[in-house]
Amino acid sequence: MLFLLRMLAMGVHFILAGILGLLIGICRPFNPDNSRLCARLYSIPAQRMLRWKLTTDVQPLLDHQRSCVIVANHQSNYDLYVLGRVVPKRTVTIGKKSLKWVPFFGQLFWLAGNVLLDRGNAIQAKKAMLTTTDTLRHKDTSIWVFVEGTRNLGKGLLPFKKGAFQMAIAAGVPIIPVCASTYVKHMQLNRWDSGEIMIRSLPAIPTKGLTQEDLPQLIETCRNQMQQCIEAMDKQLSGT
């Protein structure tokens, strides 16, 4: 019963947050800070409705004062509500082009200045990547990327896509990994307190001076750091 009530409340919340976010986007279209404000519109009420305990340790992310590529693990659609609390100022996201068909949210996503990427069209995808690289270089805006490219459903990190790292090297900006503990398998929405989640950001990984030849090592370094961080948070939450 509690689960059904929560899902009903979350459905209403999703629509209302989308409408409010859309109004923000219409009033200040393509402002790079729209994403942060809208992410909080979704995440803060959701955290109270779902009653999970969220612990954040993201000082390296908040302290960073210039453009960067933020890479995060992607577990489920709940990531919007989990990670929305830690989106920093002037940060936009790369998402699938199909998102634009989601009522309210898709239009909001576009008006917030986020990048809609058609992975099935190589020419358009490359053009979007070049535009995003220019944004990193010249517009004091950071890019948030779910680096696995799809949801891992709590089964461990999937192989990382190259795009985020190619952009970081091309723009000469650092990479900041953001990790969420493996919450999908432990979240119990039929209980009053539905679980505990940890989010941690890691120190920036510099890319200055790197070339595309350094790409495999850069990806491996980032993935290893994130894997170790997620495992450490999972152990801490399990008490082992």
BAROFI-780740 format. One line per 5 residues: number of its first residue (from 1); for each residue x, y, z of N, C-alpha, C, O. Coordinates in Angstrom, 3 decimals. Layout:
N
NUM) X/Y/Z/X/Y/Z/X/Y/Z/X/Y/Z; ...
***
This chain:
240
1) 0.820/-1.208/0.000/0.000/0.000/0.000/0.860/1.267/0.000/0.605/2.207/-0.753; 1.882/1.270/0.860/2.778/2.418/0.939/3.484/2.638/-0.399/3.651/3.775/-0.841; 3.894/1.551/-1.034/4.564/1.652/-2.328/3.652/2.313/-3.359/4.091/3.193/-4.099; 2.397/1.901/-3.413/1.459/2.466/-4.380/1.208/3.951/-4.126/1.143/4.750/-5.060; 1.067/4.310/-2.840/0.860/5.718/-2.501/2.072/6.558/-2.906/1.934/7.673/-3.410
6) 3.252/6.004/-2.677/4.466/6.736/-3.060/4.555/6.910/-4.571/4.912/7.985/-5.053; 4.238/5.872/-5.310/4.308/5.970/-6.769/3.292/6.987/-7.289/3.575/7.714/-8.241; 2.122/7.041/-6.675/1.122/8.029/-7.061/1.641/9.436/-6.775/1.547/10.327/-7.619; 2.188/9.623/-5.574/2.729/10.932/-5.197/3.883/11.329/-6.111/4.001/12.491/-6.500; 4.739/10.354/-6.456/5.872/10.653/-7.326/5.409/11.014/-8.738/6.016/11.858/-9.397
11) 4.336/10.375/-9.197/3.798/10.725/-10.508/3.297/12.153/-10.555/3.569/12.886/-11.506; 2.560/12.548/-9.517/2.078/13.924/-9.429/3.248/14.895/-9.323/3.267/15.938/-9.976; 4.218/14.537/-8.492/5.405/15.380/-8.319/6.156/15.557/-9.633/6.596/16.663/-9.950; 6.308/14.481/-10.400/7.030/14.549/-11.671/6.370/15.553/-12.612/7.054/16.318/-13.291; 5.043/15.546/-12.648/4.317/16.467/-13.520/4.452/17.903/-13.027/4.726/18.808/-13.815
16) 4.259/18.115/-11.722/4.330/19.472/-11.172/5.731/20.060/-11.294/5.891/21.228/-11.648; 6.752/19.242/-10.998/8.133/19.712/-11.122/8.450/20.046/-12.573/9.167/21.005/-12.856; 7.902/19.236/-13.503/8.117/19.508/-14.914/7.491/20.818/-15.350/8.083/21.566/-16.129; 6.293/21.100/-14.847/5.617/22.354/-15.198/6.389/23.556/-14.648/6.608/24.538/-15.357; 6.796/23.469/-13.385/7.566/24.564/-12.782/8.892/24.765/-13.497/9.304/25.894/-13.764
21) 9.557/23.653/-13.805/10.831/23.742/-14.516/10.662/24.331/-15.903/11.506/25.092/-16.377; 9.562/23.970/-16.549/9.284/24.503/-17.884/9.073/26.015/-17.825/9.507/26.738/-18.722; 8.415/26.489/-16.783/8.226/27.932/-16.618/9.566/28.634/-16.424/9.790/29.718/-16.961; 10.460/28.007/-15.650/11.804/28.578/-15.479/12.509/28.654/-16.825/13.130/29.664/-17.157; 12.407/27.565/-17.603/13.062/27.534/-18.903/12.516/28.562/-19.866/13.269/29.150/-20.642
26) 11.209/28.785/-19.824/10.596/29.781/-20.704/11.030/31.196/-20.306/11.264/32.046/-21.165; 11.133/31.437/-19.000/11.515/32.769/-18.512/12.989/33.082/-18.772/13.345/34.243/-18.977; 13.847/32.061/-18.766/15.282/32.269/-19.005/15.815/31.101/-19.842/16.592/30.287/-19.344; 15.401/31.018/-21.106/15.751/29.861/-21.936/17.249/29.686/-22.129/17.986/30.646/-22.351; 17.678/28.429/-22.037/19.057/28.015/-22.302/20.070/28.585/-21.315/21.273/28.551/-21.575
31) 19.599/29.108/-20.189/20.518/29.529/-19.134/21.197/28.287/-18.561/20.501/27.356/-18.158; 22.534/28.239/-18.509/23.224/27.022/-18.076/23.015/26.663/-16.612/23.408/25.579/-16.179; 22.399/27.566/-15.839/22.123/27.237/-14.446/20.718/26.669/-14.260/20.339/26.298/-13.149; 19.946/26.601/-15.344/18.601/26.037/-15.249/18.632/24.576/-14.808/17.776/24.130/-14.043; 19.620/23.841/-15.297/19.692/22.404/-14.971/19.819/22.183/-13.471/19.164/21.305/-12.910
36) 20.666/22.983/-12.822/20.854/22.829/-11.374/19.555/23.117/-10.627/19.172/22.367/-9.729; 18.879/24.200/-10.997/17.634/24.558/-10.313/16.565/23.489/-10.523/15.859/23.108/-9.589; 16.456/23.012/-11.761/15.427/22.012/-12.058/15.756/20.666/-11.416/14.856/19.945/-10.984; 17.025/20.333/-11.354/17.416/19.083/-10.694/16.987/19.091/-9.237/16.576/18.062/-8.701; 17.080/20.243/-8.599/16.643/20.350/-7.207/15.123/20.319/-7.089/14.585/19.802/-6.110
41) 14.436/20.866/-8.078/12.973/20.787/-8.081/12.501/19.339/-8.053/11.515/19.005/-7.396; 13.220/18.488/-8.775/12.868/17.072/-8.801/13.360/16.341/-7.558/12.629/15.534/-6.983; 14.597/16.617/-7.138/15.245/15.747/-6.142/14.842/16.038/-4.699/14.646/15.098/-3.928; 14.713/17.288/-4.313/14.482/17.598/-2.895/13.112/17.100/-2.422/13.046/16.432/-1.390; 12.009/17.399/-3.136/10.725/16.824/-2.693/10.715/15.293/-2.767/10.129/14.629/-1.912
46) 11.369/14.741/-3.798/11.375/13.279/-3.943/12.076/12.610/-2.767/11.634/11.566/-2.286; 13.154/13.205/-2.312/13.866/12.615/-1.179/12.970/12.566/0.062/13.031/11.614/0.841; 12.152/13.580/0.238/11.253/13.604/1.393/10.114/12.607/1.240/9.688/11.990/2.217; 9.622/12.450/0.024/8.536/11.496/-0.200/9.015/10.050/-0.084/8.321/9.198/0.471; 10.197/9.786/-0.609/10.711/8.419/-0.599/11.437/8.073/0.701/11.690/6.903/0.990
51) 11.763/9.088/1.469/12.375/8.913/2.789/13.597/7.986/2.759/13.670/6.993/3.483; 14.549/8.347/1.897/15.847/7.687/2.011/16.817/8.646/2.678/16.667/9.864/2.587; 17.800/8.093/3.339/18.827/8.900/3.990/19.950/9.106/2.988/20.589/8.148/2.552; 20.187/10.357/2.624/21.198/10.676/1.626/22.377/11.365/2.291/22.227/12.407/2.930; 23.554/10.769/2.131/24.790/11.335/2.673/25.681/11.746/1.507/25.969/10.937/0.624
56) 26.116/12.999/1.504/26.932/13.488/0.393/28.301/13.946/0.876/28.440/14.540/1.945; 29.291/13.656/0.068/30.664/14.108/0.299/31.198/14.547/-1.067/31.904/13.796/-1.739; 30.852/15.767/-1.463/31.139/16.217/-2.833/31.921/17.529/-2.855/31.767/18.324/-3.782; 32.754/17.761/-1.848/33.486/19.014/-1.795/34.386/19.249/-2.998/34.440/20.376/-3.491; 35.110/18.219/-3.503/35.917/18.463/-4.715/35.087/18.976/-5.885/35.571/19.769/-6.693
61) 33.843/18.525/-5.976/32.966/18.981/-7.046/32.529/20.422/-6.821/32.564/21.234/-7.746; 32.117/20.744/-5.598/31.629/22.089/-5.306/32.745/23.123/-5.299/32.506/24.293/-5.596; 33.965/22.702/-4.962/35.089/23.629/-4.895/35.643/23.985/-6.268/36.341/24.989/-6.412; 35.339/23.175/-7.274/35.909/23.416/-8.603/35.265/24.657/-9.207/34.039/24.759/-9.261; 36.093/25.606/-9.664/35.590/26.914/-10.059/35.561/27.149/-11.560/35.229/28.254/-11.989
66) 35.893/26.156/-12.376/35.880/26.384/-13.823/35.316/25.157/-14.530/34.943/24.172/-13.893; 35.260/25.234/-15.847/34.637/24.166/-16.617/35.313/22.820/-16.374/36.526/22.736/-16.184; 34.498/21.775/-16.384/35.016/20.420/-16.253/33.999/19.457/-16.858/32.869/19.833/-17.170; 34.427/18.212/-17.014/33.510/17.148/-17.416/33.242/16.298/-16.186/34.163/15.717/-15.611; 31.988/16.226/-15.786/31.590/15.438/-14.607/31.065/14.097/-15.104/30.134/14.048/-15.909
71) 31.657/13.021/-14.628/31.210/11.690/-15.060/30.630/10.956/-13.853/31.220/10.959/-12.773; 29.474/10.331/-14.045/28.777/9.662/-12.945/28.312/8.281/-13.386/28.098/8.034/-14.572; 28.158/7.378/-12.410/27.569/6.070/-12.704/26.055/6.203/-12.821/25.449/7.092/-12.223; 25.463/5.319/-13.590/24.040/5.435/-13.949/23.334/4.123/-13.611/23.528/3.112/-14.286; 22.499/4.150/-12.539/21.864/2.922/-12.084/20.421/2.765/-12.543/20.017/1.679/-12.958
76) 19.637/3.846/-12.471/18.214/3.725/-12.776/17.641/5.107/-13.033/18.351/6.110/-12.966; 16.341/5.149/-13.330/15.678/6.436/-13.523/15.631/7.257/-12.237/15.413/8.468/-12.285; 15.829/6.620/-11.101/15.856/7.337/-9.826/17.099/8.216/-9.685/17.172/9.039/-8.772; 18.076/8.053/-10.577/19.285/8.882/-10.496/18.959/10.366/-10.538/19.660/11.175/-9.929; 17.897/10.730/-11.253/17.482/12.135/-11.293/17.209/12.652/-9.890/17.581/13.776/-9.553
81) 16.557/11.827/-9.069/16.204/12.243/-7.717/17.377/12.094/-6.745/17.500/12.861/-5.790; 18.226/11.113/-6.993/19.368/10.877/-6.107/20.459/11.912/-6.326/20.935/12.528/-5.373; 20.857/12.104/-7.576/22.012/12.944/-7.880/21.661/14.405/-8.121/22.549/15.252/-8.206; 20.362/14.705/-8.232/19.963/16.085/-8.482/20.417/17.059/-7.418/20.605/18.245/-7.689; 20.595/16.556/-6.201/21.008/17.428/-5.090/22.426/17.955/-5.241/22.766/18.967/-4.628
86) 23.264/17.300/-6.041/24.684/17.672/-6.069/25.112/18.277/-7.404/26.305/18.478/-7.633; 24.163/18.568/-8.283/24.531/19.211/-9.549/25.055/20.619/-9.258/24.345/21.419/-8.648; 26.281/20.937/-9.680/26.840/22.267/-9.375/26.326/23.340/-10.324/25.619/23.046/-11.287; 26.687/24.578/-10.043/26.257/25.705/-10.873/26.814/25.577/-12.285/27.871/24.986/-12.507; 26.077/26.147/-13.230/26.478/26.223/-14.639/26.917/24.851/-15.166/28.023/24.677/-15.677
91) 26.010/23.896/-15.018/26.271/22.536/-15.489/25.103/22.072/-16.349/23.945/22.167/-15.943; 25.413/21.577/-17.522/24.394/21.003/-18.397/24.701/19.520/-18.598/25.788/19.048/-18.264; 23.742/18.806/-19.140/23.828/17.357/-19.250/23.678/16.920/-20.699/23.026/17.588/-21.501; 24.291/15.793/-21.020/24.076/15.161/-22.318/23.053/14.045/-22.138/23.211/13.182/-21.275; 22.015/14.066/-22.949/20.982/13.045/-22.857/20.567/12.537/-24.225/20.936/13.128/-25.240
96) 19.809/11.454/-24.271/19.342/10.882/-25.521/18.290/11.788/-26.171/17.482/12.414/-25.486; 18.320/11.842/-27.492/17.390/12.688/-28.228/15.936/12.311/-27.941/15.047/13.160/-28.005; 15.698/11.036/-27.626/14.340/10.564/-27.363/13.713/11.215/-26.137/12.494/11.175/-25.970; 14.541/11.820/-25.269/14.005/12.481/-24.078/13.056/13.625/-24.433/12.177/13.978/-23.648; 13.242/14.202/-25.624/12.423/15.376/-25.962/10.944/15.033/-26.094/10.103/15.932/-26.103
101) 10.612/13.740/-26.197/9.220/13.335/-26.330/8.552/13.085/-24.972/7.349/12.830/-24.918; 9.315/13.154/-23.883/8.733/12.976/-22.550/7.991/14.258/-22.178/8.612/15.321/-22.135; 6.685/14.198/-21.906/5.918/15.420/-21.622/6.522/16.231/-20.480/6.908/15.679/-19.450; 6.598/17.534/-20.673/7.145/18.504/-19.723/8.649/18.323/-19.535/9.417/19.262/-19.745; 9.080/17.104/-19.135/10.495/16.901/-18.837/11.362/17.107/-20.074/12.421/17.731/-19.996
106) 10.917/16.586/-21.214/11.719/16.703/-22.433/11.887/18.142/-22.875/12.984/18.556/-23.247; 10.803/18.908/-22.836/10.877/20.315/-23.228/11.712/21.103/-22.218/12.474/22.000/-22.580; 11.549/20.748/-20.947/12.355/21.367/-19.903/13.830/21.059/-20.122/14.670/21.952/-20.010; 14.153/19.818/-20.430/15.536/19.401/-20.646/16.174/20.239/-21.757/17.327/20.656/-21.644; 15.426/20.478/-22.813/15.937/21.261/-23.942/16.103/22.729/-23.564/17.142/23.325/-23.849
111) 15.091/23.321/-22.924/15.156/24.735/-22.560/16.216/25.023/-21.504/16.682/26.154/-21.370; 16.590/23.991/-20.758/17.630/24.171/-19.739/19.024/24.241/-20.357/20.007/24.428/-19.641; 19.118/24.093/-21.676/20.410/24.194/-22.339/21.163/22.889/-22.419/22.334/22.872/-22.799; 20.504/21.778/-22.064/21.168/20.483/-22.136/21.318/20.031/-23.589/20.664/20.559/-24.489; 22.180/19.058/-23.795/22.506/18.584/-25.142/21.742/17.298/-25.416/21.874/16.325/-24.674
116) 20.947/17.288/-26.477/20.222/16.090/-26.904/21.020/15.424/-28.019/21.253/16.021/-29.070; 21.429/14.201/-27.783/22.347/13.509/-28.678/21.638/12.351/-29.378/21.042/11.490/-28.729; 21.709/12.343/-30.698/21.156/11.243/-31.494/22.286/10.270/-31.797/23.027/10.445/-32.764; 22.412/9.231/-30.952/23.526/8.294/-31.116/23.407/7.468/-32.392/24.390/6.880/-32.843; 22.212/7.420/-32.976/22.039/6.665/-34.209/22.463/7.434/-35.445/22.530/6.862/-36.533
121) 22.753/8.724/-35.300/23.172/9.560/-36.420/24.586/10.049/-36.148/24.783/10.984/-35.372; 25.563/9.426/-36.776/26.976/9.698/-36.471/27.343/11.149/-36.762/28.101/11.759/-36.008; 26.809/11.708/-37.854/27.151/13.081/-38.221/26.606/14.068/-37.200/27.314/14.972/-36.757; 25.328/13.886/-36.826/24.722/14.780/-35.836/25.374/14.620/-34.465/25.553/15.603/-33.747; 25.729/13.388/-34.099/26.375/13.142/-32.817/27.732/13.834/-32.752/28.086/14.432/-31.736
126) 28.484/13.748/-33.841/29.795/14.399/-33.876/29.640/15.916/-33.798/30.418/16.588/-33.121; 28.642/16.452/-34.486/28.394/17.897/-34.448/28.052/18.351/-33.032/28.527/19.389/-32.572; 27.217/17.557/-32.339/26.847/17.892/-30.965/28.065/17.845/-30.050/28.208/18.684/-29.161; 28.938/16.873/-30.264/30.143/16.761/-29.451/31.067/17.961/-29.663/31.661/18.466/-28.711; 31.190/18.421/-30.929/32.029/19.582/-31.210/31.457/20.838/-30.546/32.202/21.660/-30.013
131) 30.131/20.975/-30.584/29.484/22.112/-29.930/29.712/22.076/-28.425/29.962/23.106/-27.799; 29.624/20.884/-27.854/29.824/20.730/-26.420/31.259/21.040/-26.025/31.496/21.649/-24.981; 32.216/20.631/-26.843/33.619/20.941/-26.583/33.846/22.443/-26.586/34.584/22.966/-25.751; 33.215/23.135/-27.521/33.322/24.605/-27.571/32.725/25.231/-26.319/33.257/26.214/-25.803; 31.623/24.670/-25.827/31.009/25.163/-24.590/31.973/25.030/-23.417/32.091/25.945/-22.602
136) 32.653/23.909/-23.329/33.616/23.690/-22.251/34.754/24.700/-22.319/35.217/25.190/-21.289; 35.196/25.005/-23.515/36.357/25.884/-23.683/36.047/27.347/-23.400/36.850/28.056/-22.793; 34.867/27.796/-23.847/34.645/29.237/-23.931/33.465/29.776/-23.127/33.306/30.994/-23.039; 32.631/28.918/-22.539/31.404/29.427/-21.941/31.295/29.176/-20.438/30.213/29.300/-19.865; 32.407/28.825/-19.803/32.426/28.645/-18.354/31.289/27.736/-17.890/30.623/28.012/-16.892
141) 31.083/26.657/-18.626/30.002/25.722/-18.331/30.553/24.307/-18.287/31.372/23.925/-19.123; 30.102/23.531/-17.310/30.538/22.146/-17.182/29.501/21.203/-17.795/28.336/21.565/-17.963; 29.943/19.999/-18.121/29.084/18.992/-18.736/28.990/17.787/-17.812/30.007/17.269/-17.349; 27.766/17.342/-17.545/27.528/16.136/-16.736/27.197/14.983/-17.681/26.305/15.098/-18.522; 27.923/13.869/-17.537/27.723/12.726/-18.422/27.562/11.451/-17.593/28.372/11.169/-16.710
146) 26.511/10.688/-17.886/26.413/9.332/-17.338/27.250/8.440/-18.249/26.816/8.021/-19.322; 28.451/8.171/-17.784/29.531/7.720/-18.652/29.355/6.289/-19.160/30.025/5.888/-20.112; 28.466/5.516/-18.541/28.222/4.159/-19.036/27.295/4.152/-20.257/27.247/3.173/-21.002; 26.573/5.232/-20.451/25.713/5.337/-21.610/24.332/4.741/-21.419/23.420/5.055/-22.183; 24.156/3.897/-20.427/22.862/3.293/-20.132/22.846/2.870/-18.667/23.880/2.908/-18.001
151) 21.688/2.468/-18.164/21.548/2.095/-16.755/22.175/0.722/-16.491/21.991/-0.219/-17.264; 22.918/0.628/-15.383/23.536/-0.670/-15.052/22.677/-1.509/-14.108/23.009/-2.661/-13.828; 21.556/-0.929/-13.606/20.598/-1.632/-12.750/21.245/-2.211/-11.496/20.786/-3.222/-10.965; 22.306/-1.570/-11.027/22.958/-2.000/-9.791/23.812/-3.234/-9.939/24.171/-3.854/-8.937; 24.150/-3.614/-11.164/24.930/-4.838/-11.393/26.415/-4.567/-11.587/27.147/-5.430/-12.070
156) 26.861/-3.374/-11.216/28.270/-3.013/-11.374/28.476/-2.123/-12.578/27.632/-2.062/-13.472; 29.607/-1.431/-12.596/29.890/-0.495/-13.674/29.972/-1.207/-15.021/30.623/-2.244/-15.157; 29.307/-0.634/-15.996/29.414/-1.105/-17.370/30.647/-0.464/-18.019/31.214/0.476/-17.463; 31.063/-0.956/-19.177/32.173/-0.290/-19.889/31.843/1.178/-20.145/30.699/1.529/-20.436; 32.861/2.026/-20.033/32.660/3.458/-20.207/32.675/3.831/-21.695/33.461/3.290/-22.474
161) 31.801/4.754/-22.070/31.814/5.325/-23.410/32.952/6.341/-23.519/33.359/6.936/-22.522; 33.451/6.530/-24.719/34.632/7.378/-24.921/34.308/8.869/-24.984/35.176/9.701/-24.719; 33.066/9.215/-25.331/32.747/10.593/-25.663/33.137/11.622/-24.619/33.713/12.655/-24.958; 32.831/11.356/-23.344/33.132/12.322/-22.274/34.623/12.587/-22.178/35.046/13.722/-21.961; 35.412/11.549/-22.339/36.862/11.672/-22.212/37.463/12.353/-23.439/38.428/13.110/-23.325
166) 36.891/12.084/-24.608/37.342/12.772/-25.815/37.086/14.270/-25.706/37.930/15.080/-26.088; 35.912/14.634/-25.180/35.594/16.047/-25.000/36.546/16.705/-24.015/37.026/17.812/-24.259; 36.824/16.029/-22.899/37.692/16.601/-21.870/39.098/16.838/-22.412/39.700/17.881/-22.156; 39.618/15.869/-23.158/40.957/16.024/-23.733/40.967/17.143/-24.770/41.874/17.976/-24.779; 39.961/17.166/-25.642/39.898/18.184/-26.696/39.800/19.590/-26.109/40.393/20.530/-26.640
171) 39.047/19.735/-25.009/38.861/21.050/-24.384/39.953/21.360/-23.373/40.092/22.510/-22.955; 40.738/20.352/-22.968/41.791/20.565/-21.979/41.253/20.835/-20.587/41.883/21.548/-19.806; 40.088/20.268/-20.266/39.492/20.496/-18.945/39.564/19.204/-18.129/39.613/18.116/-18.702; 39.569/19.313/-16.808/39.660/18.115/-15.969/38.367/17.315/-15.931/37.301/17.802/-16.307; 38.487/16.089/-15.471/37.348/15.195/-15.272/37.135/15.028/-13.781/38.084/14.760/-13.043
176) 35.891/15.184/-13.328/35.565/14.966/-11.917/34.582/13.801/-11.819/33.437/13.931/-12.253; 35.000/12.676/-11.264/34.081/11.540/-11.106/33.132/11.767/-9.927/33.543/12.258/-8.876; 31.866/11.406/-10.113/30.858/11.446/-9.050/30.263/10.042/-8.937/29.797/9.476/-9.925; 30.282/9.494/-7.737/29.862/8.106/-7.532/28.693/8.041/-6.564/28.691/8.703/-5.526; 27.708/7.239/-6.915/26.605/6.928/-6.007/26.715/5.475/-5.587/27.036/4.608/-6.400
181) 26.453/5.212/-4.333/26.483/3.827/-3.854/25.424/2.997/-4.570/24.503/3.542/-5.179; 25.561/1.685/-4.495/24.646/0.788/-5.202/23.319/0.726/-4.445/23.100/-0.150/-3.607; 22.450/1.672/-4.760/21.197/1.797/-4.010/20.055/0.972/-4.597/19.124/0.610/-3.878; 20.116/0.669/-5.899/18.971/0.053/-6.579/18.554/-1.262/-5.926/17.363/-1.520/-5.749; 19.528/-2.090/-5.569/19.226/-3.411/-5.018/18.795/-3.359/-3.558/18.309/-4.352/-3.017
186) 18.972/-2.203/-2.920/18.697/-2.115/-1.481/17.533/-1.184/-1.143/17.068/-1.159/-0.003; 17.070/-0.428/-2.118/15.982/0.514/-1.857/14.666/-0.251/-1.668/14.295/-1.072/-2.507; 13.966/0.021/-0.564/12.720/-0.678/-0.242/11.608/0.352/-0.065/11.389/0.882/1.024; 10.919/0.616/-1.160/9.936/1.691/-1.168/8.627/1.312/-0.489/7.732/2.146/-0.352; 8.511/0.071/-0.067/7.316/-0.351/0.693/7.521/-0.195/2.195/6.665/-0.580/2.991
191) 8.671/0.377/2.576/8.947/0.659/3.995/8.993/2.163/4.212/9.288/2.924/3.290; 8.698/2.589/5.443/8.664/4.026/5.740/10.018/4.674/5.471/10.093/5.707/4.805; 11.090/4.069/5.988/12.447/4.518/5.666/12.983/3.583/4.595/13.237/2.408/4.861; 13.155/4.101/3.390/13.373/3.223/2.238/14.823/2.838/1.993/15.095/2.004/1.130; 15.765/3.425/2.734/17.150/3.020/2.542/18.126/4.165/2.744/17.736/5.290/3.054
196) 19.389/3.859/2.564/20.456/4.842/2.749/21.327/4.863/1.499/21.674/3.818/0.949; 21.671/6.064/1.062/22.455/6.251/-0.159/23.604/7.205/0.143/23.445/8.178/0.879; 24.751/6.912/-0.432/25.906/7.798/-0.313/26.312/8.291/-1.693/26.261/7.546/-2.671; 26.716/9.554/-1.760/27.270/10.145/-2.978/28.622/10.745/-2.633/28.765/11.438/-1.625; 29.602/10.479/-3.466/30.948/10.990/-3.207/31.567/11.439/-4.524/31.475/10.737/-5.531
201) 32.196/12.607/-4.513/32.955/13.043/-5.680/34.441/12.863/-5.401/34.895/12.998/-4.265; 35.183/12.560/-6.445/36.606/12.284/-6.326/37.413/13.480/-6.817/36.880/14.326/-7.536; 38.692/13.565/-6.443/39.520/14.672/-6.939/39.567/14.711/-8.459/39.478/13.680/-9.126; 39.707/15.912/-8.988/39.725/16.098/-10.438/40.897/15.351/-11.071/42.003/15.321/-10.532; 40.627/14.757/-12.215/41.663/14.080/-13.001/42.058/15.033/-14.130/41.233/15.314/-15.000
206) 43.294/15.538/-14.144/43.676/16.516/-15.169/43.816/15.872/-16.551/44.169/14.699/-16.670; 43.536/16.655/-17.580/43.716/16.178/-18.956/44.647/17.085/-19.758/44.936/16.812/-20.923; 45.109/18.156/-19.133/45.964/19.094/-19.862/47.218/18.384/-20.359/47.900/17.699/-19.597; 47.507/18.553/-21.622/48.686/17.932/-22.213/48.439/16.542/-22.755/49.305/15.976/-23.422; 47.257/15.973/-22.476/46.952/14.641/-22.983/46.488/14.724/-24.441/45.985/15.754/-24.890
211) 46.666/13.623/-25.163/46.165/13.506/-26.529/45.197/12.333/-26.588/45.009/11.613/-25.608; 44.594/12.157/-27.744/43.645/11.049/-27.895/44.338/9.691/-27.747/43.674/8.686/-27.495; 45.646/9.653/-27.899/46.382/8.407/-27.680/46.358/8.000/-26.209/46.518/6.825/-25.879; 46.157/8.980/-25.332/46.108/8.706/-23.895/44.716/8.277/-23.439/44.507/8.002/-22.257; 43.770/8.219/-24.365/42.369/7.943/-24.030/42.163/6.623/-23.273/41.499/6.631/-22.236
216) 42.703/5.492/-23.745/42.464/4.226/-23.018/42.934/4.259/-21.569/42.243/3.762/-20.679; 44.103/4.842/-21.330/44.618/4.903/-19.971/43.792/5.831/-19.101/43.568/5.548/-17.924; 43.339/6.941/-19.675/42.500/7.885/-18.932/41.192/7.219/-18.521/40.760/7.357/-17.377; 40.565/6.504/-19.434/39.308/5.808/-19.136/39.532/4.759/-18.048/38.737/4.645/-17.115; 40.603/4.004/-18.172/40.888/2.954/-17.184/41.127/3.544/-15.804/40.631/3.021/-14.806
221) 41.892/4.644/-15.743/42.170/5.295/-14.462/40.877/5.765/-13.805/40.658/5.531/-12.617; 40.023/6.426/-14.579/38.765/6.949/-14.045/37.862/5.809/-13.590/37.278/5.873/-12.508; 37.745/4.787/-14.391/36.861/3.670/-14.055/37.332/2.946/-12.797/36.518/2.577/-11.951; 38.644/2.742/-12.672/39.185/2.073/-11.484/38.907/2.889/-10.226/38.527/2.340/-9.192; 39.101/4.208/-10.321/38.844/5.069/-9.160/37.379/5.019/-8.754/37.061/4.945/-7.567
226) 36.494/5.058/-9.729/35.063/5.027/-9.426/34.645/3.668/-8.862/33.839/3.600/-7.934; 35.188/2.601/-9.416/34.864/1.270/-8.922/35.274/1.112/-7.460/34.509/0.598/-6.644; 36.483/1.557/-7.139/36.967/1.465/-5.763/36.112/2.309/-4.823/35.822/1.894/-3.701; 35.714/3.487/-5.278/34.892/4.374/-4.451/33.526/3.753/-4.176/33.059/3.761/-3.037; 32.883/3.215/-5.212/31.557/2.602/-5.053/31.640/1.399/-4.112/30.788/1.234/-3.239
231) 32.653/0.570/-4.287/32.824/-0.593/-3.417/33.034/-0.169/-1.966/32.499/-0.795/-1.051; 33.815/0.899/-1.755/34.073/1.367/-0.393/32.788/1.898/0.251/32.540/1.642/1.429; 31.977/2.628/-0.502/30.717/3.148/0.045/29.745/2.003/0.344/29.064/2.012/1.369; 29.686/1.022/-0.553/28.800/-0.132/-0.329/29.190/-0.880/0.936/28.323/-1.287/1.709; 30.487/-1.063/1.153/30.960/-1.754/2.358/30.626/-0.935/3.605/30.228/-1.489/4.629
236) 30.788/0.372/3.513/30.483/1.237/4.655/29.003/1.164/5.019/28.651/1.116/6.198; 28.140/1.155/4.009/26.704/1.099/4.264/26.262/-0.266/4.798/25.312/-0.359/5.577; 26.960/-1.324/4.372/26.600/-2.666/4.834/27.204/-2.992/6.186/26.851/-3.995/6.807; 28.134/-2.128/6.651/28.749/-2.348/7.946/29.844/-3.393/7.957/30.231/-3.886/9.017; 30.353/-3.739/6.759/31.419/-4.736/6.693/32.767/-4.083/6.484/33.782/-4.775/6.404
***
